[in-house]
Amino acid sequence: MSLKTASISVVMPSYNERGNIPEAVERIVETLGDSLFEILIVDDNSPDKTWELVEEMHKEDPRVKVIRRIEKRGLASALADGTNAAEGEIIVWLDCDLGIPPEDITKLVAKIPEYDIAIGSRYLPGGMDTRHWFRGWLSTVFNVYTRAILGRHFWDWTSGFAAAKKDVMRKCPLTEEGFGEYFIEWVYMCTLRDFKMVEVPYRYGLRKAGESKTDSDIRVFLKLAINYAWRVLAIRMKHGSRKKS
């Protein structure tokens, strides 16, 4: 399996991302080139009609698809639904807001099949978090805390940028609960199942357009950090450190 021969599904959750979607899709298409791929945008019935824009894009390029969710909401469940619908041998999760460079998809995919999972990390040499210093500092502290509680030598528990073999997703499906906590639990479950994982440095930047769902209000950011901290404890109590068959 290689970038040229493997089929790739890029799953992108969206809510009011009309200002970012065209550039994001264009850069993904340019990055993946002649590869066999699809782009699945899972939209929670955005008031700005992101879903409508993607429907128009689909007419021009059938590889660009939208899953419009009317009754359902939430980042974790959007990624779960997109992953379940994905047809590719490799599934990639990517934000729509261009904070993560779409060009870095190839860095993750290149690590498969040597690894089962490749995850983008802001905290390895060569990686960086360019947000406001306080948000970056708090994220770093949280990741140190998570490593200590879960007892795994893993650096970026809140990355959200990953590529994985489809077989991994069948054996370790995503939880649909919460916001970014889904990623912590998924990574932990994958370590319990002894999947071969690698972290790849990447530079996390600011969104191109629109308002962040977390960074726009420090109170929201702090509330999420507290929720995440409790979720880490719950994950450890729920799963312990036992191996999964």
C-alpha positions in Angstrom: 0.0 0.0 0.0 1.4 3.4 -1.0 0.1 6.9 -1.7 -0.1 6.1 -5.4 -2.0 2.8 -5.0 -4.1 3.1 -1.8 -7.5 4.6 -1.8 -7.9 7.5 0.6 -10.9 9.0 2.4 -10.4 12.5 3.8 -13.2 13.0 6.4 -13.8 16.7 7.4 -16.5 17.7 9.9 -18.0 21.2 9.2 -20.2 23.8 10.7 -20.4 27.2 9.1 -17.2 26.7 7.1 -18.3 28.1 3.8 -15.4 30.6 3.8 -12.8 27.8 4.2 -14.2 24.8 2.2 -13.3 25.9 -1.4 -9.6 26.5 -0.5 -9.4 23.4 1.7 -10.8 21.1 -1.0 -8.6 22.7 -3.7 -5.5 22.1 -1.6 -6.4 18.5 -0.8 -7.1 17.8 -4.5 -3.7 19.3 -5.5 -2.0 17.4 -2.7 -3.4 14.0 -3.5 -3.0 14.5 -7.2 -3.6 11.3 -9.2 -4.3 9.2 -6.1 -7.6 7.4 -5.7 -9.4 9.5 -3.1 -12.7 11.0 -1.9 -13.3 14.0 0.3 -16.2 13.5 2.7 -17.5 16.7 4.3 -19.9 16.0 7.2 -21.9 19.1 7.7 -24.3 19.7 10.6 -26.9 21.6 8.5 -24.8 24.8 8.7 -26.8 28.0 8.7 -24.4 29.4 6.2 -25.3 26.5 3.9 -21.9 24.9 3.7 -23.6 21.7 2.7 -25.2 23.5 -0.3 -21.8 24.8 -1.5 -20.4 21.2 -1.3 -23.3 19.9 -3.2 -22.4 22.3 -6.0 -18.7 21.3 -5.8 -19.8 17.6 -6.1 -21.3 18.4 -9.5 -17.9 19.5 -10.7 -15.9 16.8 -9.0 -17.8 13.7 -7.8 -14.9 12.9 -5.4 -16.1 15.7 -3.2 -19.1 14.6 -1.2 -21.3 15.9 1.6 -23.1 14.2 4.4 -25.8 16.6 5.6 -27.0 15.9 9.1 -30.3 17.4 10.0 -31.0 15.9 13.4 -27.5 15.2 14.6 -24.8 17.5 16.0 -21.3 17.4 17.3 -17.7 16.9 16.2 -17.2 13.4 17.5 -20.4 12.0 16.0 -19.6 13.8 12.7 -16.3 12.1 12.5 -17.8 8.8 13.4 -20.5 9.1 10.7 -17.9 10.2 8.1 -15.6 7.3 9.1 -18.4 4.8 8.8 -19.3 6.1 5.3 -15.7 6.2 4.1 -14.8 3.8 1.3 -11.0 4.3 1.3 -8.4 1.9 2.6 -6.8 4.8 4.5 -9.0 7.2 6.5 -7.7 10.7 7.2 -9.3 13.2 9.6 -8.8 16.8 8.9 -10.3 20.1 10.0 -12.0 22.3 7.5 -10.6 25.6 8.9 -7.1 25.2 7.4 -5.4 25.4 10.8 -3.8 22.1 9.7 -2.1 22.3 6.3 -3.9 19.9 3.9 -0.5 19.3 2.3 0.6 17.5 5.4 -1.8 14.6 4.6 0.9 13.1 2.6 3.3 13.0 5.6 0.8 10.8 7.5 -0.2 8.6 4.6 3.4 7.9 3.7 3.8 6.2 7.1 1.2 3.6 6.2 1.5 0.5 5.8 4.7 0.5 7.9 2.4 1.7 10.7 -1.3 1.1 11.3 -1.9 4.7 12.5 0.0 8.0 11.8 -0.9 11.0 14.0 0.1 14.7 13.5 1.9 16.1 16.6 2.5 19.7 17.5 4.9 18.6 20.3 7.6 16.8 18.5 10.7 18.5 17.1 9.6 20.2 13.9 6.0 20.6 15.2 4.5 23.9 16.5 1.3 25.4 18.0 1.0 29.0 16.8 -2.1 29.9 18.7 -2.1 32.5 21.5 0.6 31.5 24.1 -1.9 30.8 26.8 -3.9 28.4 24.7 -0.7 26.7 23.6 0.6 26.5 27.2 -2.7 25.1 28.5 -2.7 22.5 25.7 0.8 21.5 26.6 0.0 21.1 30.3 -3.1 19.0 29.5 -1.1 16.7 27.3 1.5 16.2 30.1 -1.4 15.5 32.5 -2.9 13.0 30.0 0.4 11.1 29.6 0.7 10.8 33.4 -2.9 9.6 33.9 -3.1 7.1 31.0 0.5 6.0 31.3 1.3 6.1 27.6 4.3 7.7 26.0 2.3 9.7 23.5 2.7 13.4 22.9 -0.3 15.0 21.2 -3.5 13.6 22.7 -5.7 16.4 21.3 -4.2 16.5 17.8 -7.3 15.4 15.9 -5.2 15.0 12.8 -4.7 11.3 11.9 -4.5 8.7 9.2 -5.4 5.1 9.9 -6.0 1.8 8.1 -9.7 1.1 7.7 -9.2 -2.2 9.6 -8.1 -0.1 12.6 -11.4 1.8 12.6 -13.4 -1.5 12.5 -11.6 -2.7 15.6 -11.4 0.7 17.4 -14.5 2.7 16.3 -14.9 6.2 17.5 -17.1 7.2 20.4 -19.7 9.7 19.4 -19.7 11.5 22.8 -18.2 14.9 23.5 -16.1 17.3 21.5 -12.3 16.6 21.1 -12.3 14.0 23.9 -13.1 11.3 21.3 -9.5 11.5 20.1 -8.1 10.8 23.5 -10.2 7.7 24.0 -9.5 6.5 20.5 -5.7 6.8 20.8 -5.8 5.1 24.2 -7.9 2.2 22.9 -5.6 1.8 20.0 -2.6 1.5 22.3 -4.4 -1.1 24.3 -4.9 -3.1 21.2 -1.2 -2.8 20.3 -1.7 -1.1 17.0 1.6 0.2 15.6 1.5 4.0 15.8 3.8 6.9 14.9 3.6 10.6 15.5 4.6 13.0 12.7 5.4 16.7 13.5 3.2 19.3 12.0 2.6 23.1 12.4 -0.8 24.0 13.7 -1.9 27.5 12.7 -4.9 29.8 12.9 -8.1 29.3 10.9 -8.3 31.2 7.6 -12.0 32.3 7.9 -14.9 32.2 10.3 -14.8 31.9 14.1 -13.3 29.1 16.1 -15.6 26.9 18.1 -13.2 26.9 21.0 -10.5 29.6 20.7 -12.8 32.6 20.3 -13.8 32.6 24.0 -11.3 31.9 26.7 -14.2 30.7 29.0 -15.3 28.1 26.5 -11.7 27.0 26.1 -11.2 26.6 29.9 -14.5 24.8 30.2 -13.4 22.3 27.5 -10.1 21.8 29.3 -11.8 20.9 32.5 -14.2 18.6 30.7 -11.3 16.9 29.0 -9.4 16.4 32.3 -12.4 14.6 33.8 -12.8 12.6 30.7 -9.2 11.4 30.9 -9.9 10.1 34.4 -13.1 8.4 33.2 -11.3 6.8 30.3 -8.6 5.4 32.7 -11.3 4.1 35.1 -13.4 2.6 32.2 -10.6 0.8 30.4 -7.8 0.5 33.0 -4.6 -0.6 31.3 -5.7 -4.1 30.2 -4.9 -5.4 26.8 -7.7 -5.9 24.3 -8.0 -9.1 22.2 
